[in-house]
Amino acid sequence: APSVNVTLTVGGVSDTYNITTPAADTTPVQFTFTDVTNAVINSVYESLPVVVTGINSPATATITGGTYAVDTGSGYGAFISTSSAIPLNASVKVRGTSASTYGSGPVNVALTIGGISDTFSITTKATAPKKNKHISFLTDLIAPINEIFKSIKRSIRS
């Protein structure tokens, strides 16, 4: 770390002070994204934000498999896929699109900041959701008071 000696003299009395600038620390504390399971196919999923701590100089961020957005205190910027400098206490969230078929394995969005990485995994449901078979009934009926209405008998087959 760079160091400088400074001598201060006041009224004939002098003293020397050593000023040391700490080395740049761009390695953050490990951050962790919460993965998504049972995702719907072809859908965009966004992580919860993580806060970058443990650095004293901006750290370089890179991403694979998706995009990320940074909030330095005035709201999130646009989602990007290019590298950028992340300052201390910035919030970062990532985004990715789930796989195009059910049960095909996870889509991984890997964010690295200052050499520290975590992967946001988006895993689809194992099989396509079953289609609901439902019955619709007429709900709005205008009828005179004290009239009797009979429904039509229907068979329901599944």
C-alpha positions in Angstrom: 0.0 0.0 0.0 1.3 3.5 -0.8 2.6 5.5 2.1 3.6 9.1 2.5 5.2 10.9 5.5 3.9 14.4 6.2 5.6 16.8 8.7 3.4 19.4 10.3 5.0 22.4 12.1 3.0 24.7 14.2 4.7 27.5 16.2 8.0 25.8 16.0 6.8 22.4 17.1 6.9 19.7 14.5 5.6 16.2 14.2 5.6 13.7 11.4 2.6 11.7 10.3 2.5 8.6 8.2 -0.4 8.5 5.8 -1.1 5.0 4.2 -3.6 4.4 1.5 -5.0 0.9 1.8 -4.7 -1.4 -1.2 -7.7 -1.7 -3.4 -10.0 -4.6 -2.4 -12.3 -5.6 -5.2 -13.2 -9.1 -3.8 -16.7 -9.0 -2.3 -18.2 -11.2 0.4 -19.9 -14.2 -1.1 -23.4 -13.5 -2.3 -26.2 -16.0 -3.0 -29.2 -16.0 -5.3 -32.3 -18.1 -4.5 -33.0 -20.5 -7.3 -36.3 -21.0 -9.0 -38.0 -24.4 -9.3 -41.2 -25.5 -11.0 -40.9 -22.7 -13.5 -43.2 -22.3 -16.4 -41.5 -22.8 -19.8 -40.4 -19.7 -21.9 -40.9 -17.3 -19.0 -38.6 -14.6 -17.7 -37.6 -14.9 -14.0 -35.8 -12.3 -11.9 -33.8 -12.9 -8.8 -34.2 -11.2 -5.5 -31.4 -8.5 -5.1 -28.1 -9.1 -3.4 -26.0 -6.3 -1.8 -22.3 -6.1 -2.7 -20.2 -5.8 0.5 -16.6 -6.3 1.5 -14.9 -4.1 -1.1 -13.3 -0.7 -0.9 -13.1 -0.1 -4.7 -15.5 -0.8 -7.5 -15.4 -4.5 -8.7 -15.9 -5.7 -12.2 -19.1 -7.7 -12.9 -19.7 -10.1 -15.7 -22.6 -12.4 -16.5 -23.4 -15.5 -18.6 -26.8 -16.9 -19.5 -28.8 -13.8 -18.7 -28.7 -10.1 -17.8 -28.2 -8.1 -14.6 -29.3 -4.7 -13.3 -27.6 -2.5 -10.6 -29.1 -0.1 -8.1 -26.5 2.3 -6.6 -29.1 4.2 -4.6 -31.3 5.9 -7.2 -33.2 2.9 -8.6 -32.2 0.0 -10.9 -30.7 0.7 -14.3 -31.5 -1.3 -17.4 -30.7 -5.0 -17.5 -27.4 -5.5 -19.3 -25.2 -8.3 -20.4 -21.9 -6.4 -20.6 -19.3 -6.0 -17.9 -19.5 -3.0 -15.5 -18.0 -1.6 -12.3 -20.1 -2.4 -9.2 -19.5 -0.1 -6.1 -19.7 -0.9 -2.4 -23.3 -1.5 -1.2 -24.9 -1.6 -4.7 -27.8 -3.9 -5.1 -27.7 -6.3 -8.0 -30.4 -8.6 -9.4 -30.2 -11.0 -12.4 -32.7 -12.2 -14.9 -33.0 -15.2 -17.2 -35.6 -17.0 -19.3 -36.6 -20.6 -18.4 -36.1 -23.5 -20.8 -38.5 -24.0 -23.8 -39.5 -27.6 -22.8 -40.6 -29.1 -19.5 -38.1 -31.3 -17.7 -35.2 -30.2 -19.8 -32.9 -29.2 -16.9 -32.1 -25.8 -15.5 -31.1 -22.6 -17.2 -28.2 -21.1 -15.4 -27.5 -17.4 -15.0 -24.0 -16.9 -13.6 -22.9 -13.5 -12.2 -19.3 -12.9 -11.2 -18.3 -9.8 -9.2 -14.7 -9.3 -8.4 -13.9 -13.0 -8.9 -16.8 -14.2 -6.7 -19.7 -16.0 -8.4 -23.1 -17.4 -7.8 -25.5 -19.0 -10.2 -29.2 -18.3 -10.4 -30.8 -21.5 -11.7 -34.2 -21.6 -13.2 -35.6 -25.2 -13.4 -38.9 -25.9 -15.2 -41.6 -28.3 -14.0 -40.8 -31.9 -14.8 -44.0 -32.2 -17.0 -46.5 -29.8 -18.5 -49.3 -28.8 -16.2 -52.5 -30.8 -16.7 -55.2 -28.8 -18.4 -58.2 -28.1 -16.1 -61.5 -29.5 -17.2 -64.1 -27.2 -15.8 -67.8 -26.6 -16.0 -69.2 -23.1 -16.7 -72.6 -22.1 -15.4 -74.7 -19.1 -16.3 -74.2 -16.7 -13.5 -76.2 -13.6 -14.6 -79.9 -14.4 -15.1 -82.6 -11.8 -15.1 -85.9 -13.5 -14.0 -89.2 -12.3 -12.6 -89.7 -12.9 -8.9 -91.4 -16.1 -7.8 -90.7 -17.9 -11.2 -89.3 -21.4 -11.2 -86.5 -22.3 -13.6 -85.4 -25.8 -14.4 -81.9 -26.6 -15.6 -81.1 -28.9 -18.5 -79.8 -32.3 -17.5 -76.3 -32.9 -18.9 -73.8 -35.8 -18.6 -70.3 -34.9 -17.8 -67.5 -37.2 -19.0 -63.8 -36.9 -18.3 
